[in-house]
């Protein structure tokens, strides 16, 4: 076992392995990851893996956008199904205030290149026939929202980090 490294990452969950992956992508090779059991044995194995692009913060929105692009690229690089499913997301507004919030959010989304659709109650009904729309003012939809399998993602990041 090695006793020195430029960087020691502690924890083999998705965050630790992602850190290692990004370091190796930047050309760092003197890095090591330490995990007390096995990869994903902590909270990663039961994480929901949701990928919501909705965020009122420009900075956090950029991170979400980057993450979705990374997951697509990682699936292509590895040729593996890492469980990325972009199924979309609809956020309902039953008040004018909530709809105003969605319009404010859409301005943030537009500045970072995140696509948002505004929907009428009728369009929501067409997309989601079981939705009760009688009190609905409107909605927004993110076609790129979805989910990922955190354990498969972590393993793919680890394989790519090892290759680096």
C-alpha positions as CSV (number, residue, x, y, z in Angstrom):
1,X,0.0,0.0,0.0
2,X,1.2,3.5,-0.8
3,X,2.1,5.8,2.1
4,X,2.2,9.2,0.2
5,X,0.1,10.9,-2.4
6,X,-0.4,14.4,-3.7
7,X,-4.1,14.1,-2.8
8,X,-6.0,11.6,-0.6
9,X,-9.7,11.5,-1.1
10,X,-11.6,10.1,1.9
11,X,-14.9,8.3,1.1
12,X,-15.9,6.1,-1.8
13,X,-19.3,7.5,-2.4
14,X,-20.4,9.4,-5.4
15,X,-18.9,12.7,-4.1
16,X,-15.5,11.2,-3.3
17,X,-15.3,9.2,-6.5
18,X,-16.4,12.2,-8.5
19,X,-13.6,14.3,-6.9
20,X,-11.1,11.6,-7.8
21,X,-12.5,11.4,-11.4
22,X,-12.2,15.2,-11.9
23,X,-8.7,15.3,-10.6
24,X,-7.6,12.5,-13.0
25,X,-9.4,14.3,-15.8
26,X,-7.2,17.4,-15.0
27,X,-4.1,15.2,-15.3
28,X,-3.4,14.4,-11.7
29,X,-2.1,10.9,-11.3
30,X,-0.6,11.0,-7.8
31,X,-4.0,10.6,-6.1
32,X,-5.6,7.9,-4.0
33,X,-9.1,7.2,-2.6
34,X,-9.6,5.7,0.8
35,X,-12.8,3.9,1.6
36,X,-13.5,2.0,4.9
37,X,-15.6,-0.7,3.2
38,X,-16.4,-0.7,-0.5
39,X,-17.5,1.9,-3.0
40,X,-21.1,3.2,-2.4
41,X,-21.4,1.4,0.9
42,X,-22.4,4.7,2.7
43,X,-25.3,6.8,1.8
44,X,-24.8,6.6,-2.0
45,X,-26.3,3.2,-2.4
46,X,-29.7,4.4,-1.2
47,X,-29.7,7.9,-2.7
48,X,-32.7,8.9,-4.8
49,X,-30.5,10.1,-7.7
50,X,-32.9,12.8,-8.8
51,X,-31.6,15.4,-11.3
52,X,-33.7,18.5,-10.9
53,X,-32.6,21.4,-13.0
54,X,-34.9,23.8,-11.2
55,X,-32.9,26.2,-9.0
56,X,-33.2,29.9,-8.3
57,X,-29.4,30.2,-7.8
58,X,-27.3,30.9,-10.9
59,X,-24.3,29.1,-9.4
60,X,-26.1,25.9,-8.3
61,X,-28.0,25.9,-11.6
62,X,-24.7,25.8,-13.4
63,X,-23.6,22.8,-11.3
64,X,-26.8,21.0,-12.0
65,X,-26.5,21.7,-15.7
66,X,-22.8,20.5,-15.7
67,X,-23.8,17.3,-13.8
68,X,-26.4,16.3,-16.4
69,X,-23.9,16.9,-19.2
70,X,-21.2,15.0,-17.4
71,X,-23.5,12.0,-16.9
72,X,-24.4,11.9,-20.6
73,X,-20.7,12.1,-21.5
74,X,-19.7,9.5,-19.0
75,X,-22.3,7.0,-20.4
76,X,-20.9,7.7,-23.9
77,X,-17.2,7.3,-22.7
78,X,-17.8,4.1,-20.9
79,X,-20.4,2.6,-23.2
80,X,-22.3,1.6,-20.0
81,X,-25.8,2.2,-18.9
82,X,-25.4,4.3,-15.8
83,X,-29.1,4.6,-15.2
84,X,-29.5,8.1,-16.7
85,X,-33.1,8.7,-17.6
86,X,-34.3,12.1,-18.7
87,X,-38.0,11.7,-18.2
88,X,-38.9,15.4,-17.6
89,X,-40.5,17.2,-14.7
90,X,-43.6,19.3,-14.4
91,X,-44.0,21.8,-11.6
92,X,-47.5,23.0,-11.0
93,X,-48.7,26.4,-10.0
94,X,-52.0,26.8,-8.2
95,X,-51.5,30.5,-7.4
96,X,-50.5,33.5,-9.4
97,X,-47.6,34.1,-7.0
98,X,-46.2,30.6,-7.7
99,X,-46.5,31.3,-11.5
100,X,-44.7,34.6,-11.0
101,X,-41.9,32.7,-9.2
102,X,-41.6,30.3,-12.2
103,X,-41.3,33.3,-14.5
104,X,-38.5,34.7,-12.3
105,X,-36.8,31.3,-12.3
106,X,-37.1,31.0,-16.1
107,X,-34.9,34.2,-16.4
108,X,-32.2,32.4,-14.3
109,X,-32.6,29.3,-16.4
110,X,-32.3,31.2,-19.6
111,X,-29.0,32.8,-18.6
112,X,-27.4,29.3,-18.1
113,X,-29.0,27.7,-21.1
114,X,-31.5,25.5,-19.3
115,X,-34.7,24.9,-21.3
116,X,-38.0,25.5,-19.6
117,X,-41.5,25.2,-21.1
118,X,-44.5,27.1,-19.8
119,X,-47.6,25.1,-19.9
120,X,-51.3,25.9,-19.7
121,X,-53.6,23.7,-17.6
122,X,-54.8,22.1,-20.8
123,X,-51.2,21.3,-21.9
124,X,-50.6,19.8,-18.5
125,X,-53.7,17.6,-18.9
126,X,-52.4,16.4,-22.3
127,X,-49.0,15.4,-20.9
128,X,-50.4,14.0,-17.6
129,X,-54.0,12.8,-18.0
130,X,-54.4,11.8,-14.4
131,X,-53.6,15.4,-13.1
132,X,-56.5,17.3,-11.6
133,X,-56.2,20.7,-13.2
134,X,-59.3,22.6,-12.1
135,X,-57.4,24.9,-9.7
136,X,-54.3,25.1,-11.8
137,X,-52.9,28.5,-13.0
138,X,-50.2,27.0,-15.1
139,X,-47.0,25.0,-14.9
140,X,-43.4,24.7,-16.1
141,X,-41.7,21.7,-17.5
142,X,-38.0,20.7,-17.7
143,X,-37.7,18.1,-20.5
144,X,-34.2,17.3,-19.4
145,X,-34.9,16.6,-15.7
146,X,-34.7,13.0,-14.6
147,X,-32.8,10.6,-12.4
148,X,-29.7,8.5,-12.4
149,X,-28.6,5.3,-10.5
150,X,-26.1,6.6,-8.0
151,X,-24.3,3.3,-7.5
152,X,-23.8,2.7,-11.3
153,X,-22.7,6.3,-11.7
154,X,-20.1,5.9,-8.9
155,X,-18.7,2.7,-10.4
156,X,-18.4,4.3,-13.8
157,X,-16.6,7.4,-12.3
158,X,-14.3,5.0,-10.5
159,X,-13.4,3.1,-13.6
160,X,-12.7,6.3,-15.5
161,X,-10.6,7.6,-12.6
162,X,-8.6,4.4,-12.5
163,X,-8.0,4.7,-16.2
164,X,-6.7,8.2,-15.6
